[in-house]
Amino acid sequence: MRFVAELRSLEVFFAWDAHNLSDAGVQHLQGLQSLREIHINESKIGDGSLEVFGGLPNLEDLSIQQNHFTNAGLVHLTRLKHLRELWIGMNDVPYSDDAMLTLSQLATLEKLDLQSSVLTDAGIQHLAKLQSLRVLLVEGAPTHEAETITDASVSVLVEMPFLEDLTIRKHSRITDEGMHKLAAMPTMKQIMVDSTEARGNIDEELERLYPGLEVR
C-alpha cells in the first residue's frame, strides 16, 4: 500500500477480497485527494479507515462491505459533501437506528446499502432527510428476530421524490396496503419487500396493477 501513496492523481481504488488489508494500510490513501471511488470488501478495516475516507473531499462512491466498523465510527463520513453511493452492508456490527441519524447528514446520497442491520421504523424516519436517494437496500441481520419495519416506514419512503429501487428483506411486517403504496410511487422501478404480513400472491398482483414495475 505504501506504493499506492505515490499515485497522487489516482481517482479509483479497488481491493476486492482484501483479507489482509487493515487500517494501517488504508492510512496510505490519506494523501490521495483526487480519489473519487474506493472499493474495499471483506478486509480487516475499521473505524480508523473511516476517518481516512472522511478526509478525502472528492469521494463520490464508497463501497466497503463486509468489514468491521462501529455505528459511532460512521460519523467520520459526514465530512464527505459529494458522496453519492455508500455500500456498507454485511458489516460485523449490525447498523442501528442511531447510525441512521448519522447517515442522514449525507444529503447527497443517491444509493445506500444497509444489509445486516437492526433497524426499526425510527431508523427509517431518520433517512427521510435523504431526499436525493434513488436506491435503498435494507436487510435485517441474521441475529435480529424482531419484525421492526412496518407501514410507518412506508409513510416515510413514499415521500422520497426520487426513490426508484427499494429492497427490504427479513424482519419486515409491511402490509399489502403498504406494498401497494410503495408500488404506486411514480418513480418506483424495482421493488423487493419480504414481509410476514403480505399475502403470498402480492408480487403477482403488483406486477399486474403497475405495468413496468419489476417485483423481485
Order of alpha helices (4+ residues) and beta strands (2+ residues): beta-alpha-beta-alpha-beta-beta-alpha-beta-alpha-beta-alpha-beta-alpha-beta-alpha-beta
